[in-house]
Amino acid sequence: MLVISVSSLKGGVGKTSVALGLASAAHNRGLPTLVVDMDPQADASTGLDVPVTTPLDIADVLAAPKAKIMSQAIVPSGWSGGAKGALDVIPGSPRSAEFDRPTMSERFLRRLKDALATVSDDYRLVIIDCPPSMNGLTRAAWMASQRVAVVTEPGLFSVAAADRALRAVAELRRRGAPDLQPLGIIANRVRTKSREHSFRVDEMREMFGPLLLTPPLSERTVLQQAQGSARPIHSWPGQAASELAGSFDALLDRGLRTSTMRSRGNPRDAQVPNAPAVDAQAGEAPVGEARAGAVQADDVQAAQQPTTDVSEQIPADSSAPGAEEQDSTNPFTDDSASSTGTPATEDAEEAPRRPRTRH
């Protein structure tokens, strides 16, 4: 059973949207999946069409991580038509906020791991939607996980938060979670015609190297539409939804590939000077003593599996007639202008100086 925490140390970057997209990809291919909503806001539970009132929720599981409590807390997602075992959910609850304190005992931090152990034979994948902080709930989720997917967006503060998240993963790994590694950094809500986003994507590629996952997720209105209807993105009609679903499929494949290699017990890590080890197949950089954010793309090119450069995923700006028709074949065409009511392009004047991210 692969356990992936979807995290961000900064709110508003679309972390829950990514968790729902991964759940949609897993559900679409028939993987028995459990989504654990650790965020007290419980947005993932809403998006998965879980009833507002349930017998038990994540707060009860954290209070008493026993098999009986787990069986009562797990409910089927509305996506699966009420059939338990296909896509199930442990609903979030505002009551879980009482556990989200900076200082929690080691015993508490292992409660979710103990609870998930009681259902390890029932699911192939567990996706944990974490709160946007590094307090008790997130640390308990990470202790129960093998991988952490860090969600960010191409902005100065968001990139800095992603770097802090990688540092936190390395620290927790040293302090008692030896199997914990970063799955990578997911660039979300990328606007293809924004100079700032292009600059930050390039910066992330320089900072994080192979840890920056491809493809990036472009900002699409269809994702908000699907979530607003509590439906998986894979079932939403239209070419834009299909292309975005394909991006989530690729990200899920990355996670499942690391799970397969882990089960074989043969990671075949290639050591790079002054950088974390990089897996020759998946391009994954396990966090060791070196800071994860220091990986350079040029240093790991030989060891990394060939992947599409993030910058290549961002097409040049085009205002020529027929651009709308081209959107059907381009998964990174920006339709954010229609969702925000503001133009997606910037003035043609010279871009102002942009500060580099502190790391």
RODO-2510 file (C-alpha; in nm, 4 decimals, decimal comma):
residues 359
     n   res          X          Y          Z
     1     m     0,0000     0,0000     0,0000
     2     l     0,1473     0,3293    -0,1134
     3     v     0,0695     0,6300     0,1078
     4     i     0,1152     0,9750    -0,0475
     5     s     0,0697     1,2991     0,1448
     6     v    -0,0316     1,5970    -0,0677
     7     s     0,1079     1,9000     0,1113
     8     s     0,1878     2,2664     0,0959
     9     l     0,3163     2,4983     0,3640
    10     k     0,1322     2,7866     0,2012
    11     g    -0,2419     2,8055     0,1559
    12     g    -0,4186     2,8921    -0,1682
    13     v    -0,1978     2,6967    -0,4092
    14     g    -0,4584     2,4340    -0,5026
    15     k    -0,3334     2,1525    -0,2810
    16     t    -0,6769     1,9951    -0,2367
    17     s    -0,7439     2,0264    -0,6096
    18     v    -0,4308     1,8224    -0,6778
    19     a    -0,5316     1,5615    -0,4201
    20     l    -0,8723     1,5302    -0,5883
    21     g    -0,7085     1,5075    -0,9310
    22     l    -0,4876     1,2199    -0,8157
    23     a    -0,7902     1,0491    -0,6588
    24     s    -0,9753     1,0896    -0,9886
    25     a    -0,6856     0,9312    -1,1786
    26     a    -0,6713     0,6366    -0,9380
    27     h    -1,0477     0,5886    -0,9495
    28     n    -1,0481     0,6036    -1,3288
    29     r    -0,8066     0,3116    -1,3541
    30     g    -0,9796     0,1053    -1,0848
    31     l    -0,7187     0,1254    -0,8094
    32     p    -0,8673     0,0610    -0,4635
    33     t    -0,7991     0,3993    -0,3046
    34     l    -0,8542     0,5612     0,0332
    35     v    -0,8502     0,9403     0,0695
    36     v    -0,7758     1,0705     0,4185
    37     d    -0,8935     1,4282     0,4716
    38     m    -0,6605     1,5677     0,7375
    39     d    -0,7451     1,9311     0,6671
    40     p    -0,9935     2,0704     0,9230
    41     q    -1,1585     2,2628     0,6388
    42     a    -1,2664     1,9245     0,4941
    43     d    -1,2723     2,0533     0,1356
    44     a    -1,1555     1,7184    -0,0022
    45     s    -1,4526     1,5482     0,1609
    46     t    -1,6859     1,7967    -0,0059
    47     g    -1,5215     1,7466    -0,3455
    48     l    -1,5525     1,3683    -0,3083
    49     d    -1,9263     1,4013    -0,2501
    50     v    -1,9204     1,2743     0,1070
    51     p    -2,2265     1,3529     0,3204
    52     v    -2,1840     1,6404     0,5605
    53     t    -2,2793     1,4181     0,8539
    54     t    -2,1010     1,0853     0,8955
    55     p    -2,0895     0,8444     1,1901
    56     l    -1,7191     0,9061     1,2548
    57     d    -1,4419     1,1138     1,0964
    58     i    -1,0690     1,1745     1,1075
    59     a    -1,0883     1,3305     1,4540
    60     d    -1,2241     1,0035     1,5934
    61     v    -0,9522     0,8030     1,4179
    62     l    -0,6780     1,0231     1,5620
    63     a    -0,8320     0,9987     1,9079
    64     a    -0,8504     0,6185     1,8965
    65     p    -0,6662     0,4555     1,6048
    66     k    -0,8302     0,1143     1,6324
    67     a    -0,9602    -0,1204     1,3630
    68     k    -1,3209    -0,0840     1,4772
    69     i    -1,3006     0,2960     1,4662
    70     m    -1,1402     0,2848     1,1234
    71     s    -1,4082     0,0604     0,9787
    72     q    -1,6793     0,2963     1,1009
    73     a    -1,4983     0,6127     0,9886
    74     i    -1,4367     0,4968     0,6306
    75     v    -1,7229     0,5852     0,3954
    76     p    -1,7587     0,5440     0,0185
    77     s    -1,7104     0,8454    -0,2052
    78     g    -2,0075     0,9664    -0,4009
    79     w    -1,7883     0,9237    -0,7086
    80     s    -1,8166     0,5448    -0,6774
    81     g    -2,1935     0,5456    -0,6448
    82     g    -2,1912     0,4422    -0,2809
    83     a    -1,9979     0,1193    -0,3423
    84     k    -1,7428     0,0754    -0,0662
    85     g    -1,3938    -0,0426    -0,1538
    86     a    -1,3411     0,1406    -0,4841
    87     l    -1,2801     0,4979    -0,3673
    88     d    -1,3305     0,5461     0,0042
    89     v    -1,2839     0,8462     0,2317
    90     i    -1,2073     0,9201     0,5935
    91     p    -1,3938     1,2513     0,6147
    92     g    -1,2322     1,5643     0,7484
    93     s    -1,3668     1,7501     1,0469
    94     p    -1,3171     2,0882     1,2147
    95     r    -1,2720     1,8892     1,5356
    96     s    -0,9367     1,7656     1,4089
    97     a    -0,7973     2,1171     1,4613
    98     e    -0,7480     2,0317     1,8273
    99     f    -0,4667     1,8002     1,7179
   100     d    -0,3010     2,0612     1,4955
   101     r    -0,0621     2,1974     1,7553
   102     p     0,3100     2,2633     1,7025
   103     t     0,4142     2,0278     1,9802
   104     m     0,2634     1,6817     1,9754
   105     s     0,3989     1,3628     2,1305
   106     e     0,5763     1,1005     1,9232
   107     r     0,3006     0,8619     2,0231
   108     f     0,0368     1,0860     1,8685
   109     l     0,2386     1,1358     1,5497
   110     r     0,2248     0,7591     1,4894
   111     r    -0,1501     0,7244     1,5383
   112     l    -0,2466     0,7657     1,1746
   113     k     0,0217     0,5195     1,0697
   114     d    -0,1134     0,2666     1,3180
   115     a    -0,4682     0,3245     1,1962
   116     l    -0,3773     0,2784     0,8297
   117     a    -0,1975    -0,0445     0,9133
   118     t    -0,5367    -0,1970     0,9987
   119     v    -0,6566    -0,1520     0,6375
   120     s    -0,3315    -0,2095     0,4509
   121     d    -0,4737    -0,5141     0,2709
   122     d    -0,7801    -0,3261     0,1476
   123     y    -0,6224    -0,0506    -0,0615
   124     r    -0,3468    -0,0093    -0,3164
   125     l    -0,3201     0,3656    -0,2653
   126     v    -0,3818     0,6120     0,0177
   127     i    -0,3921     0,9858    -0,0563
   128     i    -0,3732     1,2206     0,2425
   129     d    -0,4852     1,5801     0,1990
   130     c    -0,2826     1,7730     0,4580
   131     p    -0,3531     2,1159     0,6088
   132     p    -0,1303     2,4008     0,4816
   133     s     0,0906     2,4092     0,7908
   134     m     0,3686     2,2134     0,9576
   135     n     0,1919     2,1313     1,2832
   136     g     0,0661     1,8079     1,4351
   137     l    -0,1731     1,6995     1,1600
   138     t     0,0758     1,7355     0,8759
   139     r     0,3535     1,5672     1,0712
   140     a     0,1234     1,2773     1,1614
   141     a     0,0331     1,2430     0,7932
   142     w     0,3971     1,2445     0,6883
   143     m     0,4866     0,9864     0,9511
   144     a     0,2272     0,7562     0,7921
   145     s     0,3505     0,8197     0,4362
   146     q     0,6228     0,6946     0,2069
   147     r     0,6009     0,9942    -0,0260
   148     v     0,5175     1,3624     0,0012
   149     a     0,3923     1,5520    -0,3020
   150     v     0,4583     1,9221    -0,2460
   151     v     0,2168     2,1484    -0,4311
   152     t     0,3164     2,5005    -0,5241
   153     e     0,2344     2,7669    -0,7793
   154     p     0,4743     2,9894    -0,9746
   155     g     0,4961     3,2732    -0,7231
   156     l     0,7765     3,4034    -0,5028
   157     f     0,6189     3,3112    -0,1692
   158     s     0,4880     2,9776    -0,2928
   159     v     0,8275     2,8689    -0,4244
   160     a     0,9863     2,9610    -0,0927
   161     a     0,7223     2,7533     0,0883
   162     a     0,8011     2,4549    -0,1344
   163     d     1,1664     2,4833    -0,0411
   164     r     1,0716     2,4884     0,3289
   165     a     0,8572     2,1802     0,2792
   166     l     1,1519     1,9851     0,1350
   167     r     1,3632     2,0894     0,4317
   168     a     1,0878     1,9713     0,6658
   169     v     1,0668     1,6338     0,4899
   170     a     1,4416     1,5868     0,5333
   171     e     1,4206     1,6821     0,9015
   172     l     1,1331     1,4445     0,9779
   173     r     1,3069     1,1675     0,7907
   174     r     1,6100     1,2060     1,0150
   175     r     1,3945     1,2142     1,3256
   176     g     1,2038     0,8920     1,2874
   177     a     1,0534     0,8452     0,9394
   178     p     1,3333     0,6722     0,7457
   179     d     1,1035     0,5639     0,4608
   180     l     0,9770     0,9160     0,3943
   181     q     1,0891     1,0750     0,0682
   182     p     0,9605     1,3572    -0,1498
   183     l     0,7634     1,2407    -0,4506
   184     g     0,8434     1,5802    -0,5982
   185     i     0,7131     1,9302    -0,6470
   186     i     0,3963     1,9829    -0,8484
   187     a     0,3709     2,3219    -1,0171
   188     n     0,0018     2,4055    -1,0144
   189     r    -0,2089     2,6799    -1,1730
   190     v     0,0563     2,7651    -1,4302
   191     r    -0,0558     3,0498    -1,6580
   192     t     0,1197     3,0072    -1,9865
   193     k     0,1212     3,3745    -2,0869
   194     s     0,2481     3,5142    -1,7591
   195     r     0,6097     3,6328    -1,7519
   196     e     0,6168     3,5941    -1,3762
   197     h     0,5057     3,2320    -1,3997
   198     s     0,7622     3,1572    -1,6700
   199     f     1,0343     3,3131    -1,4549
   200     r     0,9315     3,1155    -1,1461
   201     v     0,9034     2,7863    -1,3338
   202     d     1,2579     2,8361    -1,4619
   203     e     1,3683     2,9219    -1,1095
   204     m     1,2078     2,6076    -0,9686
   205     r     1,3803     2,3977    -1,2317
   206     e     1,7141     2,5465    -1,1243
   207     m     1,6408     2,5039    -0,7519
   208     f     1,4821     2,1596    -0,7467
   209     g     1,6122     1,9841    -1,0569
   210     p     1,4437     1,6429    -1,1046
   211     l     1,2209     1,7024    -0,8044
   212     l     1,0137     1,9400    -1,0184
   213     l     0,7593     1,7004    -1,1668
   214     t     0,6260     1,7134    -1,5192
   215     p     0,3835     1,7931    -1,6574
   216     p     0,2964     2,1132    -1,4721
   217     l    -0,0732     2,1711    -1,4159
   218     s    -0,2063     2,4633    -1,6127
   219     e    -0,4826     2,6794    -1,4728
   220     r    -0,8098     2,5556    -1,6192
   221     t    -1,1657     2,6571    -1,5410
   222     v    -1,2873     2,3011    -1,5985
   223     l    -1,1195     2,1889    -1,2772
   224     q    -1,3222     2,4336    -1,0706
   225     q    -1,6341     2,3334    -1,2607
   226     a    -1,5830     1,9648    -1,1903
   227     q    -1,5110     2,0276    -0,8241
   228     g    -1,8115     2,2552    -0,7941
   229     s    -2,0246     1,9653    -0,9135
   230     a    -1,8416     1,7155    -0,6881
   231     r    -1,7363     1,5114    -0,9901
   232     p    -1,3992     1,3629    -1,0883
   233     i    -1,2113     1,5511    -1,3575
   234     h    -1,1874     1,2274    -1,5582
   235     s    -1,5649     1,2220    -1,6026
   236     w    -1,6001     1,5889    -1,6992
   237     p    -1,6736     1,6420    -2,0692
   238     g    -1,4559     1,8367    -2,3079
   239     q    -1,1054     1,8352    -2,4488
   240     a    -0,9646     2,0642    -2,1780
   241     a    -1,0828     1,8284    -1,9041
   242     s    -0,9402     1,5304    -2,0904
   243     e    -0,5998     1,6955    -2,1210
   244     l    -0,5930     1,7946    -1,7555
   245     a    -0,6951     1,4414    -1,6585
   246     g    -0,3992     1,3152    -1,8620
   247     s    -0,1669     1,5355    -1,6563
   248     f    -0,2981     1,3819    -1,3342
   249     d    -0,2545     1,0355    -1,4869
   250     a     0,1125     1,1134    -1,5496
   251     l     0,1643     1,2363    -1,1934
   252     l    -0,0043     0,9265    -1,0521
   253     d     0,2132     0,7053    -1,2699
   254     r     0,5186     0,8700    -1,1149
   255     g     0,4001     0,7801    -0,7661
   256     l     0,3056     0,4245    -0,8553
   257     r     0,6403     0,3719    -1,0244
   258     t     0,8246     0,4615    -0,7056
   259     s     0,6002     0,2179    -0,5167
   260     t     0,6879    -0,0630    -0,7578
   261     m     1,0595     0,0004    -0,7231
   262     r     1,0290     0,0139    -0,3441
   263     s     0,8501    -0,3214    -0,3345
   264     r     1,1283    -0,4769    -0,5404
   265     g     1,3806    -0,3499    -0,2901
   266     n     1,6164    -0,2293    -0,5612
   267     p     1,6158     0,1511    -0,5767
   268     r     1,9401     0,1743    -0,7755
   269     d     2,0144     0,5229    -0,6559
   270     a     2,2855     0,7120    -0,8414
   271     q     2,4876     0,9408    -0,6159
   272     v     2,5477     1,2956    -0,7324
   273     p     2,8083     1,5137    -0,5548
   274     n     2,6501     1,7660    -0,3169
   275     a     2,2995     1,6447    -0,4060
   276     p     2,0502     1,3812    -0,2917
   277     a     2,0539     1,0432    -0,4599
   278     v     1,8627     1,0326    -0,7867
   279     d     1,6869     0,7209    -0,9047
   280     a     1,7930     0,6194    -1,2522
   281     q     1,4446     0,5135    -1,3543
   282     a     1,2094     0,7612    -1,1928
   283     g     1,4375     1,0599    -1,1525
   284     e     1,3408     1,0681    -0,7849
   285     a     1,5708     1,2372    -0,5372
   286     p     1,5438     1,0869    -0,1892
   287     v     1,6159     1,3386     0,0805
   288     g     1,9354     1,2758     0,2720
   289     e     2,1694     1,5016     0,4591
   290     a     2,2019     1,7345     0,1632
   291     r     1,9224     1,9892     0,1306
   292     a     1,6729     1,8605    -0,1245
   293     g     1,6280     2,1970    -0,2884
   294     a     1,9935     2,2150    -0,3913
   295     v     1,9663     1,9660    -0,6776
   296     q     2,0737     2,1135    -1,0087
   297     a     1,9208     1,9889    -1,3318
   298     d     2,2540     1,9709    -1,5172
   299     d     2,4116     1,7622    -1,2403
   300     v     2,1536     1,4867    -1,2588
   301     q     2,0872     1,4743    -1,6318
   302     a     2,2754     1,1490    -1,6775
   303     a     2,0965     0,9739    -1,3905
   304     q     1,7493     1,1138    -1,4469
   305     q     1,4920     0,9383    -1,6609
   306     p     1,4318     1,1482    -1,9731
   307     t     1,1416     1,3796    -1,9056
   308     t     1,0029     1,6805    -2,0840
   309     d     1,1597     2,0043    -1,9697
   310     v     0,9136     2,2137    -1,7741
   311     s     0,9945     2,5162    -1,9842
   312     e     0,9022     2,3186    -2,2945
   313     q     0,5564     2,2663    -2,1494
   314     i     0,4926     2,6417    -2,1629
   315     p     0,4252     2,7437    -2,5214
   316     a     0,5014     3,0834    -2,6606
   317     d     0,2310     3,3459    -2,6401
   318     s     0,0074     3,3483    -2,9435
   319     s    -0,2586     3,5963    -3,0315
   320     a    -0,3035     3,4804    -3,3913
   321     p    -0,6462     3,3847    -3,5213
   322     g    -0,7310     3,0219    -3,4555
   323     a    -0,5686     3,0137    -3,1121
   324     e    -0,8920     2,8886    -2,9626
   325     e    -0,8922     2,5913    -3,1992
   326     q    -0,5323     2,5136    -3,1083
   327     d    -0,6366     2,4751    -2,7444
   328     s    -0,7836     2,1334    -2,8198
   329     t    -0,4358     1,9918    -2,8783
   330     n    -0,2386     2,1952    -2,6291
   331     p    -0,2809     2,0924    -2,2624
   332     f    -0,1062     2,4060    -2,1457
   333     t    -0,3145     2,6665    -2,3255
   334     d    -0,4235     2,9226    -2,0691
   335     d    -0,7935     2,9767    -2,0121
   336     s    -0,7460     3,1584    -1,6832
   337     a    -0,8698     3,4871    -1,8247
   338     s    -1,2241     3,3563    -1,8426
   339     s    -1,2117     3,2352    -1,4838
   340     t    -1,0581     3,5421    -1,3285
   341     g    -1,2019     3,8153    -1,5467
   342     t    -0,8542     3,9642    -1,5980
   343     p    -0,6265     3,9368    -1,8997
   344     a    -0,3764     3,6522    -1,8890
   345     t    -0,1118     3,8463    -2,0807
   346     e     0,1134     4,1178    -1,9441
   347     d     0,2083     4,4553    -2,0843
   348     a     0,4637     4,4540    -2,3627
   349     e     0,6909     4,6821    -2,1621
   350     e     1,0120     4,5467    -2,0178
   351     a     0,9429     4,3236    -1,7175
   352     p     1,0492     4,4644    -1,3801
   353     r     1,3321     4,3095    -1,1847
   354     r     1,2111     4,0021    -0,9946
   355     p     1,3671     3,9023    -0,6627
   356     r     1,5054     3,5527    -0,6423
   357     t     1,3589     3,3110    -0,3915
   358     r     1,5465     3,2980    -0,0633
   359     h     1,6669     2,9449     0,0064
***
